[in-house]
Structure formats: C-alpha cells, structure tokens
Amino acid sequence: MKNRIRELLGIRYPIIQAPMNWVSGADLTAAVSNAGGLGTLGPNAGAEGITPDAEETAERMRIQIRRVKALTAKPFAVNIVAGFGELLVYSQKIVDVVLEEAVPVAIVSVGRPDIYTGVLKDAGIRVLHAISTPRHGIKAEEAGVDAVICEGYEAGGHKGFTELTTLTLTPMVADAVSIPVVAGGGIGDARGILAALALGADGAYMGTRFMATKESESHANVKAAIVAGKDICTASVPKDFMLARDLTNDFTRTYHEMRAAGASPVALNEFLNAHSQYQAQHLGEADTAEICCGQVAGLIDEIPSVKDLMADMVQNIGVQFEALKQRLAGLV
Ligand SMILES: Cc1cc2nc3c(=O)[nH]c(=O)nc-3n(C[C@H](O)[C@H](O)[C@H](O)COP(=O)(O)O)c2cc1C
C-alpha cells in the first residue's frame, strides 16, 4: 500500500506543518517543504502590524507566497481561513491571490467546505479541509475536498466547539470518509506520527512543534515560554465563536477569572482584542497576551532548526517502529 498523502501532495514525508497566525511565515514554510514535508503559510505571515484592510492582507500574502517560491521549488500550502459573513471578504481576496499565484495546496479552515473547494480544484489546487467532527468530515468529502485534517482537542489554536481528542476523532473520521485523512493535535515527535498512522490517518499535522523552531516567526519570548512549559501548561479558552487552546499565562488566568465573575461578552471580547496574538507573537508580550499553543508544548524542550527537527523525527520513526514491533512481539 502506498501513502495517499505523499502521493496527493507530491512530498517525501507525510508531515504537514500546520498554519499558525503570526507564526508560519515564508522561512518556516520553505524550510519544512525543503526538508521533505509540506510547509504552510498562515495568516499574517511576515506582517509587521495589524491591518483591517482585506486588499492589503491579501497583497501581504502574495509577497510571502513569492518569497516561499524563491526559497523552495517544493510544494507548499497557504491557509485560507474561510470565515463567515463579512469575514468572507478577507478569505475571498486570499483565494484570489492563491489562484493568481498558482499555489499548489490550500488548507481551508474555520468555514464551510462548499464555498471555495470548487474554484480551487478547478484551478488544479489540492484542497485540504480542517474539521473537528466526523460529520464535518463527511460534508467536506461531499464538497469534493482532496483530504480532511482532523484537529483534536489537544491542538493549539481555534478548533470548533467540540472536545473530541485526536485519539478518538481520527479513527472516527477515517471510518467515515474514503478520502485521505491527516491527524493533528498533540503530535510532537516520531511517536506521535506513528500513532497518527496507527489511528488510520495517512499523515501528521503539526503546529506547536514547528512554532518552537528557529525559522518560526514567533517572538523569542514566546519560544522561551514554550520550552519553559511543563506538563499542564495549556488551557482551553472558550470564546463566543470557538474554543481556543492557549499557553497558560496571565492572559488565560485573567480571562478565566473574568468569565467566572460573569463578565459580559463585550467585556471579554475587549479583553481579547487588547491582549491579542499579535502582541505575544510579534511584540513578545508572552506573559500578558494570548499564545495559541497545543498540549504538546509539555514535550518540547529545545528550539531546533526545521532541518534538524525533521531529520530527527524521520530517523526516529524507524527507531520507534522497531520498538513498537518488539512490544507487539507475540501479539501479531
Ligand atoms: C500559534 C498558533 C496559531 C494558529 N493559527 C491558526 C490559523 O491561523 N489557522 C488555522 O487553520 N489554524 C491555526 N492554528 C491551528 C493549527 O493549524 C493546528 O491545527 C494545530 O497547531 C495542531 O495542533 P498542535 O499545535 O498540537 O500541533 C494555530 C495553532 C497555533 C499553535
């Protein structure tokens, strides 16, 4: 049997660097693709500041796409955060740029799969859609996406309202759809990649582990906070539009205190906007602003280059597989 994600995407290893707002810029994306995985540009890649302008947002992405193309000839992806309502203005502009720049792969998240899949696929772009329930996996397959990405509760960032973990979500989705499945949330090393494949996935999707690399755009203070994080170092943060998982800090503590005290949705949103990911990831306010981060941070104790990380993980897949076979000896 062949690996369907490698074949679909034309990559050497079925390892996808997940998109991360303010974190996954051109250097990280190209480094992952050059190392044999699939790198992904995230929202605000390479940006110096916040802009409410959809046109400017899209043109900033065009510059990053061209930079990736200058750094690698390998396939890479762009994240399209589809959104709803008036936010579709932003995603439509990103889709236009993705089409104009003939980006090989689109990773679509936070939105319906039937909005952009057709137009992207007509242009020959591979479409991967992020989901957090089997029901959404079936809808994505019906909409014609090439593969689905399971985002479990362990994952860093925003991912629907469900609390299905990667361990439960992935096999449910693998049973529910016939297209390739990628597992994400909680994967930080070769053991996690093997586990993803054992659950029925064709590939692994990793955000937090790649955030803590030399090439990521995260501020040094954020990288240091991830390394300092031990065991229970993240918290689930309920927002009015989604659950997020963040690194535990003064921001998460205050937010939870405000909710417990009955703060209004307006007050909570004001607090979120005043302590945004931009402030943590770009300005380095790692104690007081939001750092989206997965539970796997507890496994991370160094900031390697992408090349070293990928080489280490790939080599260890073989080592861990041998160890697994030993543990299975006599059972199969
Ligand atoms: C800092 C950070 C920012 C993120 N931003 C986005 C985003 O802009 N778009 C998106 O689809 N997912 C985003 N995510 C979710 C990731 O793409 C991915 O689902 C998640 O990192 C996988 O779990 P892991 O962190 O345990 O590897 C973000 C995650 C992190 C950690």
The ligand as a Gaussian input file, in Angstrom:
#p B3LYP/6-31G(d) Opt

LIG

0 1
 C        0.117000      29.737000      17.402000
 C       -0.948000      29.009000      16.626000
 C       -1.687000      29.703000      15.692000
 C       -2.646000      29.045000      14.921000
 N       -3.293000      29.741000      13.928000
 C       -4.077000      29.061000      13.060000
 C       -4.613000      29.707000      11.921000
 O       -4.407000      30.887000      11.681000
 N       -5.371000      28.971000      11.051000
 C       -5.642000      27.633000      11.282000
 O       -6.311000      26.998000      10.460000
 N       -5.169000      27.008000      12.373000
 C       -4.377000      27.678000      13.246000
 N       -3.823000      27.018000      14.315000
 C       -4.101000      25.568000      14.482000
 C       -3.036000      24.746000      13.754000
 O       -3.137000      24.946000      12.376000
 C       -3.145000      23.237000      14.079000
 O       -4.467000      22.804000      13.948000
 C       -2.663000      22.894000      15.479000
 O       -1.495000      23.612000      15.784000
 C       -2.366000      21.403000      15.588000
 O       -2.149000      21.030000      16.923000
 P       -0.714000      21.084000      17.659000
 O       -0.472000      22.507000      17.975000
 O       -0.899000      20.214000      18.824000
 O        0.314000      20.551000      16.703000
 C       -2.892000      27.667000      15.127000
 C       -2.162000      26.975000      16.096000
 C       -1.192000      27.627000      16.836000
 C       -0.399000      26.832000      17.852000

